Amino acid sequence: MFFILSKLLGYLFHPIFWIIIALLAALIKRKWRKKSLILAFILAIFFSNSFFVTKIVSTWAITPRPLKGHFDVGIVLGGSTVTYNKKYDRVVYRGEIDRLLQAVLLYKKGDIKKILITGGSANIMYKSVKEAHLLNNLLINLGIPHNDIFIDTLAQNTHQNAYYSKQILKKYPQFNKLLLITSELHMRRALGCFKREGLKVTPYPTNLINSNNPLNFEYLFIPNASNFLIWDGFTHEVIGYLTYKIVGYI
């Protein structure tokens, strides 16, 4: 239920949803037409502006820092990372795959000794498709030994990522230096959940949003459709964090 509710709230707070509402108001009520069209225009400009999105969203994101030393386990959180296309019988990797690729690079460099992937089904319609299984197969195909990979296929949200990771790590008390690998927007909520479970982790943010762009005309004034996705991720994380705070996950 919590999984479905979080998805619905994400759709409700998507910027495009509010633009559509404003446009519908302009169609339904003639006396609202001018104000609704102006509102839709302002929303479209604001949510597609690179300057606004990077400045506001970067206040929430966890900034990456240089790693100090080596780590026993790199914990990679699933979520919109990979799925399976039944029609074409193909595994499809999505935007959040940077989490896993960064873990692979860290492993290859010797910065982490093991990789723990936590993620069940991220698709309401295909509950049998587990992210951790698909990502595990990718790691093995990339040459990482099976003995260096741990997987959790039960977690369906960040709270469960932390809980089931803890259950796995209980079996290996020798692993005490843990690196948490997830997107910089998601990292704040993830850190709260892992702290709540009593796991001391070092953050390693991925999927970085560049807030150091040059202040040129394009950056300041030209709309960019990709910013809608960043705003969507930002509102999703803020809502998720507040919800987790209320229910006691953080």
N, C-alpha and C positions, 0 to 999 in steps of 0.2 A: 504494500500500500504506500509506504514511504517513497519507494522507488518511482511509482507512477505519479504521486503527488509532486515530487521534485521535477519530473519531466513537464507536467502541466504548468507549474509555476514558471518554468523556464520559457515556455511558449508565451505565457501571458505577459511577461515582462520584456519580450523581444521588441526592439525599437520599431520594426516593421509592423508589428501588431498595432501600435499606437498610431502610426501613420495611416494605416488602413481604416482605423476607427475614425480618424479625423476626416478622411475622404468620404466615408460612408455618411458621416454627419452632414457633410456638404450636399450630398445627394438627397438625403431624407428630409432635411429641413431647409427651406429656401432662405429663411431669415438667418440661418447659421452659415450659409454658404461662404460668404467672404471671409469671416473669421476662421472657419474650419480649414479653408484652403490655405490661408496664411499660416495657420498652425501646422498643417501638414508640410508646407514648404520649409518652415523653420526647423521642424523636427528632422526632416530629410537632410538639410544642410548641416545641422549640429551633429547628428549621429554619423555622418560620413566624413567629418572633418578630421584630418590626421592630427592636427595640432591639439585639438580638444581631447581626442581619444587617448593619445599618448600621455598627455599631462595629467589627466584625471585618473586613468587606469593605472599608471605607474605608481600612484600613491598607495594602491592596494597590493600591487605585485611585490613579491619578495626578491630583492636584488641579489644576483649571484655574487659570490666571493671566491677568491682563489682557494683551492683545496690545500689543506695542510695535513700531510701524512697519507697513509693508506688505510683502507677500510676492509673489514671482513666481508660485509654483505652490502650490495646495492639493492635497495628495495624499489622496484618499478611499479607504480600504480597504473592500473588499467583505466579505461574510460574513453570511449570514442577514439580508440587506437587502431582497432582492426575489426573487420567483420567478414562474413562469408556471403558471397553472391551465389545463391542456389541455382539461378537460371543459367549462369555461365560456368558453374562449378569452379569458382575462383575466390581466393582469399584477397580481400581488398584492404590496403593499409591507408589510414586517414591521417589528418593533420597532427594528431597527438603522438604519432609514431616517433617523433623526436625524442621522447622519453626513453624508448628502448634503444634507439641508435646511440644516444649519449652513453647509456649503460654499456653497450658493446664496446665503444671507444675506451671507456674507463677500464673495462675488463682487459682489453688488449694491451693497454698501457701499464697494467698491473696496479692501478689505483684501487680496484676492488677485486676480491678473490672469488666471490660468489654473487649470483644474481637471483633475487627473489622476485617473481612476478605475481602480483595479486590482482585478480579480476575475473569475475564470473561473466554472466551474460549482460551485455549493454543494450540488448535489443529486446523489447517487450514481446515481439512476435516470434523470435527464435531463441527461446530460453535454453535450448540444448547446445547452442554455439557458445563456447567459453573462450573468452579472450586469452586467458592464461595458456590454454592448450595451443591456440594458434600462434601466440608469441613464442612459446616454448619450441615449437617446430621451426620457427624462423631462426632462433638462436642456434639450434642444432645444425641447421643448414648453413649457418655462417661459421661453423667450426668450433662452437663452444661445447665442451664436453657435458654430457648429461649429468655427471656427478657434481658439476658446478652450478646447477640450476635447481631452484626450488620453485614450486608453483602452488598457488591457491586459486581454486576455481569456484569458491563459494561466495566471495565478496561481491556485493552489488552496489555498494556505495563507499564513501571514504571512511566512515565509521567502521564498516566491516573490513575494509582494507587493513586498518590498524589492528583490529581484533584478531583476524585470522593470521596476520603476519606474526603477531605475538605468539599464537598457538604453535606455529611452525618453529619460531626461534627458541621457544622453551626447550626444544629437544637438543639445541646446540648452545649450551651455556658459554662455550668458548668464544662465541661470536658476540663481541660487545661493542665493536666500532661499526656503526650502521650509517649508511648514506641513503637519504630519502630522495628519490628521483621522481619528480612530477613537474608539471608546467608552473611557471612563476605565478600565474593567476590562481592556480589551485593550491599552491604551496601553503598559504596561510591557514586554510581549513585543514589541510593534511597534517601540518605540524601540531595543530590543536588536538586532533584526534589521536595522534601517536603519543603525545604528551599525556593525554588522558589515560591511555593504556599503560603508561609507565615505561614507554620505550624512549630512550635517549637517542635522538637521531640528528645528523647534520644535514641541512637542506642543500640540495643541488638542483636549482630551478632550471627548467628547460623551456622550449617554445617561447623564447625571449621576445618581448615587445620593445622595439628600439625607440627609446625616448630621447635619443641624442641626434635626431635628424637635423640637418641644416635648415635654418629658417629662410627657406626660399619660397617663391610664389606658389609652387605646386603643393608644398607641405602645408602652407598656411591657408590656401584658398580653394584648391581644386578638390572636389568631392572624390572619395575613394570608397567603392562599394565594400571592400574587404573590412572596413572599419565597423560595419554592422555586425560582423562576426565577433570582433573584439568586444564591442559593447555587450553583445549577447553573453559572451563568456564572463565578462565583468559582473553583470547583473546576476547571472546564475550563481557566481561564487559568493557575492554579497548576501543574496537570499539564503544560499546554502549555509553560510557561516552563521547567520543570525538564527536560522532554524535549528542548527546543531547546538547552538548556545542554549536555546530554549529547552530542547529535549534532553540536554545534559551530555551530549556526545563530545563536547569541548569543555 
